[in-house]
Amino acid sequence: MGKDKEITGENLSPMFGGIIRHYDLINHVFTWGMDKGWRKKLVAQCLKLKPEKVLDLGCGTGDLAINIARFAPENLHVAACDFSKEMLAVAAGKAQKAGVDNKISFIHADAANLPLPDNYFDCIGISFAFRNMIYKNPSADRHLAEILRVLKPSGSCLIAETSQPRNKVIRALHHFYVRTYVYAMGLIISGDRPAYKYLTESAVSFYGPDELEKILIAAGFKQVFYQPLFFGAAGIYRLIK
């Protein structure tokens, strides 16, 4: 039997193309449906800023962009960007079904080289894709630099992402859950062992809020605010340029 190919931050695109059929279902199963509520919080925080131009970066199958467009005023336009053509195709279909495809521009691009102008977006939203952009990814610095470049001065980048509970007992239970239930269910539903080995290990090894704040400030963000979700297993970050 051949050895599974290791997935890292540099070769994620084929992985997401391979698990796309079950992508939304698996996310909902892993979080017991809580990801929907967390994404709604991200949408509410974004719209509270009254932006005119919003970028959903690493949009995946488009849930964040679609929900922003659904509740946004007429003058707001959303750009949705992802490096997976397969994901974008699903996102475009979902946007059309939701009746908001005229409010969203879909862009196929790498987050390290965005075909977008400087100082353009009032708000950037990243929904559970940020870990893949910076965890063991040689392009991590470039990803952060591109977010800063396309964000307007004093603009906000809002991120919903897995995190590390500060309480040691809760953190240990969270890691056990991810390495057992999450990994097993991902493997059963998708059949893709390398993909879910990467996703589970990156989740349990990802930066905690204090360490991530230091990285983001060093990258050039002026302020970083953190709101823990579900005992710190996930969180919402607000980065201000």
N, C-alpha and C positions, 0 to 999 in steps of 0.2 A: 504494500500500500504506500502511495506517495505521501510525502509530507505536505501538510497544508501550507499554502503560501502565506507568509506573514503580512498582515495589513498594518500600515503605519499611516501617519498624517500625510505622507506624500502620495499615496496610491488609493485614495478613498473613492474616487469617481466610479470605477468598475464595481466596487462593493455596493454602493447605493443603487446602481443600475440593476444589480442582481437581486436586491431584497425589496424592490419597489412595490411588487404586487401585494405584499403584506405590511408595508411600512406603517401606514396609519393604524391598522389593527394592533400591531405589536406595541406601538407607542402607548395606545390606550390600555392594553392589557398590563404592561409593565407598571404603569402609574395608577392602575385601578380607576382610570378615567379622569384623574386629577389634572392631567396635562391640559385638558380643555379649559378648566377654570384658571389655571396659571396663565395660559395664553390670553384669556379674556382680561386678566389683570394687566398684562403687557399692552393690550390694545387700549384699555382705559387710560393707562398712564401716557401712552403716545398721544391719544386724542386730546387729553387734558392740556397738552402743550400747544394746541391749536396750530399744528404745522400745515404748510401748503404742499410740501414735497417730502415724501417718506420713502425710504428704501427698506425692503425686506431682504436682508442679505442671508444667503444660504437658505432660500425660501422653501426648499424641499417640495412637498406637494401643495404648498400655497396657503395653508390654513391662516397664518398670520396676515398675509397680504389681503386675503379675501375678507377676513373679519374687519380689518381696518377700513377697507373700501366699502363694506356693507354699512358701517355706522358713521362714515366720514361725511362731512359737508361736501357740497358739489364742487367747491374750489380745490379740494385736495386730490392730488394724483399720486398713485403708488407705483413704484418700480419694484419688481420682484426678480431677484438675481440668484442663479444657481449654476454650478458647474456640471450638473447632470441633465442632459437633454431629456432623458426619460422622466425625471422628476418634473421638469418644466412642462412637459406634455400633459402629465396628469394634472398639474396645477392649473394650466390653461383650460382644461376641460372642466375642472371644478368651478373655476371662475365664471365660465360661460353658463354653467348650470345654475349658479347663484345669481346670475344677472348683473355681475359687476365687471365683466371682462373689458368693458369700455373705460373703466377707471384704473386699469392695471396694465403696465407695460412689462412684458416678460423679457428678460435679458439672459442669454447664455454666456457666462463669463466666469473666469477664475477670480476669486476674491483678492488674489494677490496682484491682479492687473485689471482693474475695473475700467471699462470704456465709458467713464462718466466724468463730468467736469469737476474742477476744484470748488470747494465751499458751496455745494449745491443743495444738499438735503438739510432740512430743519431737524429731522429725526431719522435715525436708523434703528430698525428692530431686528434682533437676531433671536430666533426661537429654537433652542436646543441644537444649534449648529456651531456655536462658538467654541466648544470643547474641541471639535474636530479641526478648527482653524488654528488652534494654538498648542494643543497637547502633542508633544513629540513631533511637531511639524516644522521642518526646516524653513518654511515660508511664514512662520508665526510673526516675525517682526514686520515682514512686508504686509501681512494681513492687517495688523494694527495700524501701520502707516497709511494704508489705503482708506481705512475707516476714518482716520483723522483728516485725510486729504479731501474726501468728498463731503464731509460734514461741515456745515456752516460754523463760523465762530460762535461760541456759546451754545451750539446745538447739542442735542442729547443722543447717545446711543443706548438703547434699552435692550437688555439681554436677559432672557430666561434660560437657565442652564442648571444642570446637576451641580451639586456642591458637596461639601463635607460637613456633617454635623459637628458642632464644637464639643458636645458632650461625648466622652469616649465610649460609653456604653451604647448610646444610640448610633454612633458612628460604626462600631463593630457590628451591630445588628444590621445596619444598612448595607455594609459591605457583604455580609453573609447572604442577605436577601438578593443582592445584585448578582453575586457569583453563583448562586444556586438557582433560585426561581427565575430570575430574569434571563440568565444564560440558557437554562433548560427550555423555557418557553420560547425564546427566540430561535433556538435550534429546532424545536419541534415544529413551529409554525413555518419557518423559512427554510430549514434544512441547510443553512449556511453557517458552518462551524467557524471559519476564520473571521467572518463579519462579526459574529456575536462574541467571539473571544476578544476581538479588539474593542467592541463597544462596552463590554462589561469591565474589562481591565482599565480602559481609559476613564470610566466613570468612578471606579474606586481609587484611582491614582491621581485624579484631577486636583487642581489647586483648591485649597480652602479659601474662604473669603479674604482673610488677612493677606495671604501670600499673593492672591490674584490682584488685590488692590495695589500692592507694591509694584507688580509687573505693569499694571495699567498706568500708574502715575509715572513710572520710568519711561513708558512709551510716549508720554506727552499729554495725557489727559489731565485736566486741572483738578477735577474732583471725581470721586467714586462713592456712590451710595449703594448700600446692600440691604435687601429685604429678604430674610429667610422664609422658605416655604416648607411645610411638612417637616418640622423639627430640624430644618437645615439640610435635608436631603436634596433640596433644590433651592434656588434663589433667584431673585430679580435684581439685576445690577443696573444702575443708571450712571453712565459715564458722561461727563460734561467736557466738551472741548475748550 
